[in-house]
Amino acid sequence: MRVAALLLTALAVVAARDARAQGTGEWIRADGSAVYMSCPHAREYGARTRIPASCRVAYPGILYTVKRDARAEADAAELAAAIDEARELRLTVENDRAVVEMLQRNVTGLAAEHETIAAQLEACERRAAQLDADRRAAEARERSFSWGDAAIGAGAGAVVAGLVVVFLVGAL
């Protein structure tokens, strides 16, 4: 019996709470005009229930006015735009990193190629200097005075002079 009385009391409290939630409240439309609507019962609440202003709320939750809701939607749109911008920036940074890595590889390859070409150039310059020195030495040998060559020339001159003398004496 006591249990039944307790259950009836609990049912009366819930019914009283539902009765307090009854009444009318002001509802602001999107165009700014106000209308009065009846307050919903607690059993009519869903996952997201819109309740007119000045209605009693049977369960705790997050309450917004039209202005707060519009502000929240604007904030959400702004955050979504910032997230999209951050994603684009992240993609740009990733692309830029890939480009930087590619350029670093290119620079490394070009530096190695430069060292190879510089070594080849140095070898070519040494060879050109050696060939130039050899050419100058050959030219110097061709132009230098030689006692052997002078002696041969003097001997040839003496033979010719002797023949001329013999020829002139014989003709006399």
C-alpha positions as CSV (number, residue, x, y, z in Angstrom):
1,M,0.0,0.0,0.0
2,R,2.8,2.4,0.9
3,V,4.4,1.6,-2.4
4,A,1.2,2.4,-4.3
5,A,0.9,5.7,-2.4
6,L,4.6,6.5,-3.2
7,L,4.0,5.7,-6.9
8,L,0.9,7.9,-6.9
9,T,2.8,10.7,-5.3
10,A,5.6,10.4,-7.9
11,L,3.0,10.4,-10.7
12,A,1.4,13.5,-9.3
13,V,4.8,15.3,-9.1
14,V,5.5,14.4,-12.8
15,A,2.0,15.5,-13.8
16,A,2.5,18.8,-11.9
17,R,5.8,19.4,-13.6
18,D,4.1,18.8,-17.0
19,A,1.3,21.1,-15.9
20,R,3.9,23.8,-15.1
21,A,5.5,23.4,-18.5
22,Q,2.1,24.1,-20.0
23,G,1.2,27.6,-21.0
24,T,2.3,29.9,-23.9
25,G,5.6,31.5,-24.8
26,E,6.8,34.0,-27.3
27,W,8.3,32.6,-30.5
28,I,10.4,34.9,-32.6
29,R,10.3,34.1,-36.3
30,A,13.2,34.5,-38.7
31,D,11.7,37.7,-40.1
32,G,11.7,39.2,-36.5
33,S,8.0,39.0,-35.9
34,A,6.8,37.5,-32.6
35,V,4.0,35.0,-32.2
36,Y,2.7,33.2,-29.0
37,M,2.7,29.4,-29.0
38,S,1.8,26.8,-26.5
39,C,4.7,25.4,-24.5
40,P,5.6,21.7,-25.3
41,H,5.1,18.9,-22.8
42,A,8.2,17.1,-21.5
43,R,7.1,13.9,-23.3
44,E,7.2,15.9,-26.6
45,Y,10.9,16.7,-26.2
46,G,13.2,15.2,-28.8
47,A,17.0,15.2,-29.3
48,R,16.6,18.9,-30.3
49,T,13.5,20.7,-29.2
50,R,12.8,24.4,-29.8
51,I,11.0,26.0,-27.0
52,P,9.3,29.4,-27.1
53,A,10.7,32.1,-24.7
54,S,9.2,32.2,-21.2
55,C,8.2,28.5,-21.3
56,R,9.4,26.4,-18.4
57,V,11.9,23.8,-19.4
58,A,11.3,20.3,-17.9
59,Y,14.8,19.0,-18.5
60,P,18.2,20.8,-18.4
61,G,19.8,21.6,-21.7
62,I,21.3,24.3,-23.8
63,L,19.0,27.2,-24.5
64,Y,19.3,29.7,-27.3
65,T,17.4,32.7,-28.4
66,V,17.0,33.5,-32.1
67,K,19.8,36.0,-31.8
68,R,22.1,33.5,-30.0
69,D,21.2,30.9,-32.5
70,A,22.0,33.2,-35.4
71,R,25.3,34.2,-33.7
72,A,26.1,30.5,-33.1
73,E,25.4,29.7,-36.8
74,A,27.6,32.6,-37.9
75,D,30.3,31.5,-35.5
76,A,30.0,27.9,-36.9
77,A,30.2,29.2,-40.5
78,E,33.3,31.3,-39.6
79,L,34.9,28.3,-37.9
80,A,34.1,26.1,-40.9
81,A,35.7,28.7,-43.2
82,A,38.8,28.9,-40.9
83,I,39.0,25.1,-41.0
84,D,38.8,25.1,-44.8
85,E,41.5,27.8,-44.9
86,A,43.7,25.8,-42.5
87,R,43.3,22.7,-44.7
88,E,44.2,24.6,-47.8
89,L,47.2,26.1,-46.0
90,R,48.3,22.6,-44.8
91,L,48.1,21.4,-48.4
92,T,50.1,24.4,-49.6
93,V,52.7,23.8,-46.9
94,E,52.9,20.1,-47.9
95,N,53.3,21.1,-51.6
96,D,55.9,23.7,-50.7
97,R,57.8,21.2,-48.6
98,A,57.8,18.8,-51.6
99,V,59.1,21.5,-53.9
100,V,61.8,22.5,-51.4
101,E,62.9,18.8,-51.1
102,M,63.0,18.5,-54.9
103,L,65.0,21.7,-55.2
104,Q,67.4,20.6,-52.5
105,R,67.9,17.3,-54.4
106,N,68.5,19.3,-57.6
107,V,71.0,21.6,-55.8
108,T,72.8,18.6,-54.4
109,G,73.0,17.0,-57.9
110,L,74.1,20.2,-59.5
111,A,76.8,20.8,-56.8
112,A,78.2,17.3,-57.5
113,E,78.0,18.0,-61.3
114,H,79.8,21.3,-60.7
115,E,82.6,19.6,-58.8
116,T,83.0,17.0,-61.6
117,I,83.1,19.7,-64.3
118,A,85.5,21.9,-62.2
119,A,87.9,18.9,-61.9
120,Q,87.6,18.2,-65.6
121,L,88.3,21.9,-66.3
122,E,91.3,21.9,-64.0
123,A,92.7,18.8,-65.8
124,C,92.1,20.4,-69.2
125,E,93.8,23.6,-68.1
126,R,96.8,21.6,-66.8
127,R,97.0,19.7,-70.2
128,A,96.7,23.0,-72.1
129,A,99.5,24.5,-70.0
130,Q,101.7,21.4,-70.7
131,L,101.0,21.5,-74.4
132,D,101.8,25.2,-74.5
133,A,105.0,24.6,-72.6
134,D,105.9,21.8,-75.1
135,R,105.2,24.0,-78.1
136,R,107.3,26.8,-76.7
137,A,110.2,24.4,-76.0
138,A,110.0,23.1,-79.6
139,E,110.0,26.6,-81.0
140,A,112.9,27.5,-78.8
141,R,114.9,24.5,-80.0
142,E,114.2,25.4,-83.6
143,R,115.5,29.0,-83.1
144,S,118.4,28.2,-80.8
145,F,122.1,28.4,-81.9
146,S,123.8,25.1,-82.4
147,W,127.6,24.7,-82.8
148,G,127.0,21.5,-84.7
149,D,124.7,23.3,-87.2
150,A,127.3,26.1,-87.5
151,A,130.1,23.7,-88.1
152,I,128.2,22.0,-90.9
153,G,127.3,25.3,-92.4
154,A,131.0,26.5,-92.2
155,G,132.2,23.2,-93.8
156,A,129.7,23.5,-96.6
157,G,130.7,27.1,-97.2
158,A,134.4,26.1,-97.3
159,V,133.7,23.3,-99.8
160,V,131.8,25.7,-102.0
161,A,134.5,28.4,-101.7
162,G,137.2,25.8,-102.5
163,L,135.3,24.7,-105.6
164,V,134.9,28.2,-106.7
165,V,138.7,28.8,-106.3
166,V,139.5,25.6,-108.1
167,F,137.1,26.6,-110.9
168,L,138.6,30.0,-111.1
169,V,142.2,28.8,-111.0
170,G,141.5,26.2,-113.6
171,A,140.0,28.8,-115.8
172,L,143.0,30.9,-115.6
